[in-house]
């Protein structure tokens, strides 16, 4: 493997790493703004799933 190929692989891996980090930050912000903090730190099993199901049942069909 030449130095140029190794350098290219290095840049590609760094770009993928930065992309994953950006996705994690965006996802964390989306979760933080979507759900109440008390819900996120609760220890009750299935509480978030119940809230999601309740939101889907409150939304009229076809919307």
Backbone bond lengths (Angstrom), bond angles and torsions (degrees), N, CA, C in turn:
res aa  C-N    CA-C-N  psi(-1)  N-CA   C-N-CA  omega(-1)  CA-C   N-CA-C  phi
1 X - - - 1.457 - - 1.532 107.66 -
2 X 1.320 116.08 129.07 1.462 119.70 -179.50 1.524 110.57 -78.77
3 X 1.325 114.75 164.37 1.466 120.15 179.30 1.522 111.38 -62.89
4 X 1.326 116.83 -35.28 1.468 120.41 179.42 1.522 111.79 -64.83
5 X 1.331 116.39 -40.45 1.466 120.71 179.02 1.525 110.48 -68.12
6 X 1.314 116.88 -41.91 1.467 120.91 178.46 1.526 110.50 -62.93
7 X 1.321 116.14 -40.73 1.475 120.27 179.07 1.527 110.32 -65.22
8 X 1.330 117.31 -41.07 1.460 121.31 178.10 1.527 110.89 -62.56
9 X 1.324 116.58 -44.58 1.469 120.58 177.50 1.529 110.34 -61.25
10 X 1.322 116.30 -40.26 1.456 121.29 178.11 1.534 110.58 -59.75
11 X 1.333 117.25 -46.66 1.463 120.93 179.22 1.536 111.53 -64.23
12 X 1.319 116.87 -40.27 1.469 120.53 179.69 1.524 110.45 -63.85
13 X 1.320 116.66 -44.19 1.467 120.27 179.94 1.529 110.40 -64.55
14 X 1.318 118.19 -40.74 1.464 120.89 176.80 1.535 111.05 -63.23
15 X 1.316 116.98 -41.05 1.466 120.23 178.76 1.522 110.74 -63.83
16 X 1.327 117.29 -41.75 1.463 120.49 176.95 1.521 110.29 -63.14
17 X 1.320 117.61 -42.76 1.465 121.92 179.30 1.527 111.38 -61.66
18 X 1.312 116.73 -44.23 1.460 121.03 178.71 1.528 110.21 -64.78
19 X 1.340 116.92 -39.10 1.466 120.59 177.18 1.518 112.08 -62.53
20 X 1.327 116.83 -43.72 1.467 120.38 178.61 1.525 110.47 -64.49
21 X 1.331 117.25 -42.70 1.464 120.87 178.11 1.528 110.78 -60.92
22 X 1.326 116.83 -43.75 1.466 120.36 177.93 1.511 111.76 -62.06
23 X 1.332 116.44 -41.55 1.467 120.59 178.16 1.525 110.58 -62.58
24 X 1.337 117.88 -41.16 1.464 121.06 178.56 1.533 111.36 -62.09
25 X 1.326 116.73 -42.21 1.467 120.58 179.43 1.524 110.24 -65.66
26 X 1.323 117.55 -46.33 1.469 121.14 179.74 1.526 110.55 -62.05
27 X 1.328 117.02 -43.36 1.458 120.98 179.88 1.526 110.88 -64.58
28 X 1.330 117.46 -41.16 1.465 120.80 178.33 1.525 110.71 -62.58
29 X 1.326 117.39 -41.85 1.466 120.62 178.32 1.527 111.10 -66.01
30 X 1.338 116.88 -39.09 1.458 120.95 178.89 1.523 110.89 -64.46
31 X 1.318 116.81 -44.08 1.465 120.91 178.51 1.535 109.96 -64.77
32 X 1.324 116.64 -42.28 1.466 121.32 -178.81 1.534 111.38 -61.83
33 X 1.335 117.06 -37.25 1.460 119.53 -179.08 1.525 112.94 -86.01
34 X 1.329 117.93 -17.28 1.466 121.33 -178.21 1.516 112.05 -85.95
35 X 1.328 117.17 -38.32 1.463 121.32 -173.92 1.519 111.38 -116.38
36 X 1.322 115.47 147.76 1.455 122.66 176.51 1.528 109.46 -66.91
37 X 1.320 117.13 142.62 1.467 121.54 -178.80 1.524 111.58 -58.89
38 X 1.327 117.59 -39.88 1.466 120.11 179.32 1.526 111.25 -61.56
39 X 1.313 117.06 -36.36 1.455 120.69 177.82 1.526 110.94 -68.21
40 X 1.327 116.78 -40.03 1.463 120.60 -177.85 1.522 112.47 -68.52
41 X 1.317 117.78 -32.24 1.464 119.87 -178.08 1.524 112.37 -97.49
42 X 1.326 117.79 2.99 1.458 119.73 178.06 1.522 109.52 -70.30
43 X 1.316 115.36 154.60 1.464 119.45 -179.46 1.519 111.71 -106.94
44 X 1.323 116.93 9.38 1.460 119.04 -179.94 1.517 110.71 -80.22
45 X 1.311 115.55 126.49 1.464 122.50 -177.70 1.522 110.72 -65.71
46 X 1.331 116.94 130.20 1.454 121.64 173.72 1.514 115.62 81.31
47 X 1.320 119.05 6.28 1.471 120.92 -176.66 1.527 111.24 -67.05
48 X 1.313 118.32 -40.95 1.459 121.04 179.64 1.525 110.06 -66.38
49 X 1.332 116.99 -42.11 1.465 120.21 179.31 1.526 111.22 -61.15
50 X 1.333 116.87 -38.37 1.468 120.46 178.39 1.528 110.51 -64.54
51 X 1.331 116.94 -40.23 1.460 120.18 179.72 1.534 110.38 -66.32
52 X 1.319 116.92 -40.91 1.469 120.54 178.93 1.526 109.85 -63.14
53 X 1.322 117.52 -44.51 1.464 120.94 179.07 1.523 110.51 -63.39
54 X 1.331 117.86 -39.37 1.459 121.04 179.08 1.526 110.46 -64.35
55 X 1.335 117.55 -39.17 1.465 121.11 178.63 1.521 110.45 -64.30
56 X 1.327 117.55 -39.75 1.459 120.92 -179.74 1.521 111.25 -69.64
57 X 1.317 117.80 -32.45 1.455 120.56 179.31 1.531 111.59 -76.56
58 X 1.342 116.99 -26.29 1.472 120.81 178.91 1.517 112.18 -78.52
59 X 1.335 117.52 -22.83 1.466 121.81 -178.20 1.528 109.17 -80.96
60 X 1.342 118.03 127.88 1.469 119.72 177.58 1.515 111.37 -61.91
61 X 1.308 116.71 145.62 1.449 121.91 179.93 1.525 110.04 -65.34
62 X 1.328 116.45 142.92 1.458 121.04 178.57 1.507 113.22 87.81
63 X 1.330 117.73 3.90 1.457 120.62 179.06 1.492 109.29 -103.82
